[in-house]
Amino acid sequence: MDRERLKYLFREVLGVDVDAIVRQVTASLAIDRAKQVREHTEAWKQYMEEKGGLVILPKNVVDLGKRPKS
């Protein structure tokens, strides 16, 4: 079944708007992640202050998220 047909069936049979639920879940996840970022930022700031403001990270941490050179 295609996506639009399933959304139609959910709306007609169960009375559920799939798009509205997806928007609500997406918004909830965004808010949770924003809270986590704030908490991690505060924890990192405290950690940096304890270490004197200079932290040397291992290469595997520094390279996280970088694209491999081609």
N, C-alpha and C positions, 0 to 999 in steps of 0.2 A: 504494500500500500504506500502511496506517496504521502508526503508530509501534510499537505493541505487537507487531504481526505481524513487523515487521523485527527487533525485539529478540529475538523468539522464534526466528526463522530464524538469526540470528547465533549464538544460544546453542546451538541444536540442530545446525546444520550445521558451524559453525566452532569451537564450544566456547568462545565469547567472551561474557563478561558485559559488555554495553555499559554498564550502570549503574555497575559497578565501575570501568571505565576512565574514565568521565566524572568520577567522584569523585576518582580519582587525579590526573587532569589538572587539575581544579579546585584541588585541594590544592597541587599543584606550582606552579601559577600564583600562588596566594595567597602561597606562601613566596617566590617570586622577586620579587613586587611588594613584599613587606615588606622584603626585602634592598635593593631599589632605593630605597625610601623612606628607609631608614637612611643609605644612601650619599649621597642627595641632601640629606638634612638636615645631615649632617656637612659636605658641600661648601658648603651655604648658610651654615652657621654660620661657617666659615672665611672665606667671601667677606664676610660682614657685619663680621667682626672686622677684615679688611683695609681696609674702607671706613669704619671708625670707628663702626659700629653703625647708621648711617642710610643707607638706600638709597631713592631716589625712583624709583618704577617708572613707566613710561609708561602712559597711560590704557588702551590696548588690552590690556595685561597685567593691570592691576588689574580690568578688567571681564570677564576670562575666567571662564566658568562661571556668570555671573549670568544670571538670566532677564530677558528684555526686558520693559520696563514696558508694560502694556497700556492 
